[in-house]
C-alpha cells in the first residue's frame, strides 16, 4: 500500500542526498584541481547524471548497509562503504563506458572504472556521512514525516 508520508520521506532524502553527493564531488574535484594543477579557482566538475546516483545510493544504500553492518565496528563499516562504492562504480561505469567519470591513466585504476587507491577515501566518506544521515533522519522525524 502506498503511504504518502513514506513517499515524501523517500523523496526528501533523495533530494538531500543527491545535492549533498554532487556538492561533495564538486568540492573534491575543485580541491584536487587546486592541489594537482595549482589552480586556485577551485573549479570542480560533476555530471548532472550523478544526482540520481547519489540520491539513490546514499539514501537507499545507507539503509541497506545499516541493515547489513550497522552494529559493526567502524573499521569494518568503512570497508563495507568502500566495497559498496566500488560496486556502484562498476554497475554504473561499465555500462556507460566511463562517460560519467574516467580514471584511465591513473596508477591504481581498473579499466578506468574504479580506483583501488580511493578505498580509504570511500571508507572515510561513508563514515563521515553517518552523522549526516542521523541528522537528516532526525530532522525528518521531528517534522512529523519520518
N, C-alpha and C positions, 0 to 999 in steps of 0.2 A: 504494500500500500504506500502511496506517495504521501509524504509528510512535508508540508510547506516549510516548517521551521528547519527541518533537517536539510532540505534542499537549499534553503537560504544560507545555512551554516556552511555547507559544502561550497556554495558559490562565493561566499565571502572569503573563506580560506583559500580557494583557488586564486582569487584576485590578490589577496595579501601575499601569498607565496609566489605568485607569478611576478609581481612587482619587486618583491624582495630578491628573488633569484636574478632577475635582469639587472637590478641595481648592483648586486654583488659582482656580477660578471663585468659590468661597466667599470666598477671601481678596480677590480683585479686587472683587467686589460689596460686600463689607464695607468695604474701604478707600474705594471710590467713595462709599458712603453717608456715611462719615466726612468726606470732603472736600466732597462736593456738598451734603449736608444737615446737616452739622455734627453727625452722630450718633456719639458716642464709643463706642457699644456694639459697633461693628464687626460688626453682624448682616448676614451675607451670605445669598444665596439661590442655590439650584441645584435643577434638576429631577432627579429620580431617572432620568428618561429620558436624561439626559446621560451617565450612567455607561457604557452600551454604546457611545455615540458616541465618547466619549474612549477607551474601551478598544480599540475597533477602529481609530479614527482615528489615535491616537498609536502603537499597536502596528503594525498593518499599514501605516498611512500612512507612518510613518518608513521602513519597509523599501522601499516604493515610491519615496519621494522620495530616499532614499540611492542607489537604483539609477539614478535619473534624473540627479541633480545632486550626488552625494556628493563629487565632487572639485572642484566649482566653488568660486570664491572666496566668502567669507562674505556679501558683499552680494547676490550672485546667489542663494545658498541662502536668504537672508532673503526675497527677492522670491518665490521658489518656495514657501516656507512660507505667506506671506500669500495667494498665489493659491490654495493648497490649502485653507486655512481658508475663504476666500470660497466656493470650490466646495462644500465641505461645508455651509456655511451655506445656500447656495442649494438644495442637494439635500435638506436636512432642513427648512429653513424654509418653502419654498414649499408642499410637500405638507401640512405640518402647520399651515399658515396662521399661523405665528409663535406657536404655543402654547407653545413652549419658551423663546423669548426674543422680545422685540419692541423693535426700535429705532425704531419710529414716533415722530415728533415730534422726533427729533434732526436736527441740521442736515445731516449728510452721510450720511443713511440712504437706502438704496434699497429701497422698498416695505416698510420695516420689517424686512427680512430680513438685510441686511448693512449695515455702516458702512464707508465708504471711509476715514474718518479712523482706523480701527483697523488699517490696513495696517501701520504701523510697530510697533504692539503685537503683531500676529500674527507679524511677522518676528522681533522680539526674542524672543517666546515660543518659537518654533521653534529659534532659535539657542541659547537658554538650555537647552533640553531636550536638545541634542546630547550634552553630557557626562553628563546623567542617563541617556540611552539607553545610552551606552557603559558606565556603571556597572552598570546593570541587566543588560545582556547579559553583562558580565564576571562579575558575581556568579552569574548562572545558569550560565555556562560553568564557573566554579570549583566549583560544586556538582555538576558532572558531568552536568548536564542539557543545557546549551547546547552 
